[in-house]
Amino acid sequence: MTLVAAPARLSTAAATFEADFAARLHWSADTDAAIEQRVADILADVQKRGDAAVLEYTARFDGLSAPNMAALELTQADFKAAFDAIPQAQRDALQAAAKRVRSYHEAQKKASGESWSYRDEDGTLLGQKVTPLDRVGIYVPGGKAAYPSSLLMNAIPAHVAGVQEIIMVVPTPVRGSVATGGTGEGTSTKGERNELVLAAAYVAGVTRAFTIGGAQAVAALAYGTATVPKVDKITGPGNAYVASAKKRVFGTVGIDMIAGPSEILVLADGTTPPDWVAMDLFSQAEHDELAQSILLCPDAAYLDAVQREIDRLLPTMPRAEIIAKSLTGRGALILTKDMEEACAISNRIAPEHLEVSSTDPHRWEPLLRHAGAIFLGAYTSESLGDYCAGPNHVLPTSGTARFSSPLGVYDFQKRSSIIEVSEAGAQVLGTIAAELAYGEGLQAHAQAAEMRLKAGAKPR
């Protein structure tokens, strides 16, 4: 059977564009009701029974049977052994990527993650104290796929922020288990570990790690068990069960975001080789069938050329079937009247990844307000950002770039306001505060401020 990748061909000049555009963008973030109920049950069970529940669910879903939680804990020696075991080229790549990611986030911390203060004309000290979280949990997917790059992107900014304990959970399911898409029949005492993920944990400086996954791992991190420490925040991607669990434990702990399918939007002026753009569209489409790849361009002939390259290159892709379903179901090649209109449509989409594939990308960048990450110029493929450019690849999806930001050092810090009012300042601020407090009917507030107004009042 010949696979066909047929992204929708739209034109902003068409009378039906708005309806066609809305239909192509539509994606429901609603979680299946059965998943929601199952996740709620798992969270409650882990909160009640702790380690025993985690062991039971790990055996049931991952097929990994362990006598106790100690058997599911990875050690620093495991990380080092994995690092030593992988090929030299992979070791070099991990270290080079980690160096760039660390350098970027150190610059980010210097620019936006430091404490500051000033004194006003009355001598009152005002400022902000920035402190790191004590302990964070990082979820690293396993089973159907493994993402050492995701581990680097979560652990390194936490380290740069000053987090002292980074607890990683990574499922190592047995082949044929529910987690790998099997029936779940049969268990083993040894799951499938990804050496590159463990090597990345060594490079990134993970403190502790457990071979657990799913909603039970999120619950263990959020509530704590006799073995798994309770964390302050959970970051990292996962499947529908993980996303639902993160949403439910928010408030007990912090979370980074609820991520939807991966997205790429390419703004092209028609000057980039069309096979480059076709492959960039593939780079997101290969994630899963719900991933979205969109090309905006004012040149119809160029859109035709990209489609020809899609047809030519698709058979060479190992994940061709997934790419074909993604592009046919959610992809689009959109003809715009000009690049300005393309930028306006991009802002409406607010994509996770935005490539400006143009000879003059800096001309268009000021027009772009909403995107998780902006990749400027034909040589800046999105895939470089996924692995080693430096900025974080954990990005807002599903239009949430309109109001949220990439994962960063700031996600692993908290801010406390600093206020030290001088005697002179209390005379000014006390009058203002008392007036407003009386207006709100809060007498104690007002009188607490007015007590500082008394002539010569001094603290005892």
Stockholm file with secondary structure:
# STOCKHOLM 1.0

chainA/1-460         MTLVAAPARLSTAAATFEADFAARLHWSADTDAAIEQRVADILADVQKRGDAAVLEYTARFDGLSAPNMAALELTQADFKAAFDAIPQAQRDALQAAAKRVRSYHEAQKKASGESWSYRDEDGTLLGQKVTPLDRVGIYVPGGKAAYPSSLLMNAIPAHVAGVQEIIMVVPTPVRGSVATGGTGEGTSTKGERNELVLAAAYVAGVTRAFTIGGAQAVAALAYGTATVPKVDKITGPGNAYVASAKKRVFGTVGIDMIAGPSEILVLADGTTPPDWVAMDLFSQAEHDELAQSILLCPDAAYLDAVQREIDRLLPTMPRAEIIAKSLTGRGALILTKDMEEACAISNRIAPEHLEVSSTDPHRWEPLLRHAGAIFLGAYTSESLGDYCAGPNHVLPTSGTARFSSPLGVYDFQKRSSIIEVSEAGAQVLGTIAAELAYGEGLQAHAQAAEMRLKAGAKPR
#=GR chainA/1-460 SS CCCCCCCEEEETTSTTHHHHHHHHHCCCCCCCHHHHHHHHHHHHHHHHHTHHHHHHHHHHHHCBCCSSGGGGEECHHHHHHHHHHSCHHHHHHHHHHHHHHHHHHHHHHHHHSSCEEEECTTCCEEEEEEEECSEEEEECCCSSCCCHHHHHHHHHHHHHHTCSEEEEECCCCCTTSGGGTSCCCCCBSCCCCCHHHHHHHHHHTCCEEESCCHHHHHHHHHHCCSSSCCCSEEECCCCHHHHHHHHHHBTTBEECCCCCSCEEEEEECSCSCHHHHHHHHHHHHTTCTTCEEEEEESCHHHHHHHHHHHHHHGGGCTTHHHHHHHHHHHCEEEECSSHHHHHHHHHHHCCSEEEEESSCHHHHGGGCCCCSEEEESTTCCHHHHHHTSSSCCCCCCTTGGGTCCCCCGGGGEEEEEEEECCHHHHHHHHHHHHHHHHHHTCHHHHHHHHGGGSTTCCCC
#=GC SS_cons         CCCCCCCEEEETTSTTHHHHHHHHHCCCCCCCHHHHHHHHHHHHHHHHHTHHHHHHHHHHHHCBCCSSGGGGEECHHHHHHHHHHSCHHHHHHHHHHHHHHHHHHHHHHHHHSSCEEEECTTCCEEEEEEEECSEEEEECCCSSCCCHHHHHHHHHHHHHHTCSEEEEECCCCCTTSGGGTSCCCCCBSCCCCCHHHHHHHHHHTCCEEESCCHHHHHHHHHHCCSSSCCCSEEECCCCHHHHHHHHHHBTTBEECCCCCSCEEEEEECSCSCHHHHHHHHHHHHTTCTTCEEEEEESCHHHHHHHHHHHHHHGGGCTTHHHHHHHHHHHCEEEECSSHHHHHHHHHHHCCSEEEEESSCHHHHGGGCCCCSEEEESTTCCHHHHHHTSSSCCCCCCTTGGGTCCCCCGGGGEEEEEEEECCHHHHHHHHHHHHHHHHHHTCHHHHHHHHGGGSTTCCCC
//
